[in-house]
Amino acid sequence: MSGVSDHLRSIAFDIFVKWAMSSQELNFKIKGCWFGCEEFDIFERSLSQLMTKDNGSATLFDLSHNPIIFLKTDDVVLMIEIFFLDALDKGCFKLSAKSHSIELSEIRDKLALFDKCW
């Protein structure tokens, strides 16, 4: 059929991060991050696999294939990286933090609350 195009099934949501340290606290919000539905499912599966292994990684890419969330475990250490690149190419932000792999279950639980339409 003429004029018909395939559309990538996608979703958008805000990402909120609160990082509390002993003497500091960081809060930031990335508004309207767009992800392919299939990419979101792949990230969820990778996260589940990561929870059962001693080491590995999981990455959530946006529609432009930029990494937004990167999780890597090495025994009990969890490395979290969150990236944001401004759509107007005016700047970028990257947060890298070490945590404990037990926090993977909290991330998984938050994702499970997301109401999927696919």
N, C-alpha and C positions, 0 to 999 in steps of 0.2 A: 504494500500500500504506500502510496506516495505521501510524504509529509509525516510519516510515523517514525518516531525514533525510540530507541530503548532508553529508559531512564534508570539510572543507578538508584536502587533503593537505599535511602540514606536517612539518618536521624541527626538531630542537633540537640545539644544540651550544654549547660554551663558546668564548669569544673570549679569547685571550691576547694581550697587547700588551707588548712590551719596547721601551722607547725609551731608547737610550743617547746621552747628550750628552757633551761633553768633561769635565765635572766632576760630572755627575749621572746617575742612572739611575732610570727609572720602570718598574715592573712592575705590571700589574693584570690581573685575570681577571673577565670577565662570565660568570656561570654560567647555563646553560640558556636561551639565547636561542632563541625560537621564530620560525621563518620559514615562510611558505608556499613549497611546492616551486616553484610558478610564479614567485614573487617572486625566489627564489634563482637560477632560470634567467635571468630578465630581468637581474639584476645581473651574472651571468657574461657575458652577451652585451654589456651596456653596457661592461663592463670591457675586453672584447676590442676593441670599437669605439674606446674611449678610447685604447688602445695604438697605434692607427693614425692618430690625429688629433693636431694640434698643440694643440687645446683642446677641452674638453667636461667632462662630469661623469657619475658613476655613483653611485647611492644604493641601499643595501640597507635595506629597511623590515622591521620585525618584524610579527607578526600584528596588533598594534594600530595599525599604520601609523605607528609612530614611526621616524624615521630612526636607524639604528644606526651605519652606516658611510657616509660621504660622501667621495668622491674627486673632485678637480677638477684638471685640468691646464691650464696656460697656458704654452705652449712647453715648456720643460724643467722647469718648476717644478711639483711635485705638492703639492697641499694635501690633507691627510688630516684628517678630523674623525671622531671616534668618540664616540658619545653613549650614555649609560646613564641610564635613568629607573627608579627603584625602584618595584616593583609596588605597594608599600604607600604610595606618594607621600610618602616620608620624605626624599627627596633625589634629586639627579641629579649626573651627572659628565659633563664634556665635555673631550676632549683635541683640541687643534688643533695641527697641526705642518706645517711646510714640509719638503719632501723633494725628491727628483729623480724625474722621471717614469720613469726606468729601473726603479724599484722596483715599478712596476705588474706587471712580469713575475713578480717574486717572489710578489706577492699572487695573481696568476692561477695560478701553479704550486701554491701552497698549497691553493687552492680545488679544483684539478684532482685532488688527492690524496683529496678527500672522496668516500667511497663512497656514491654515489646509489642509492637503492632505487626510483627512479621512472624 
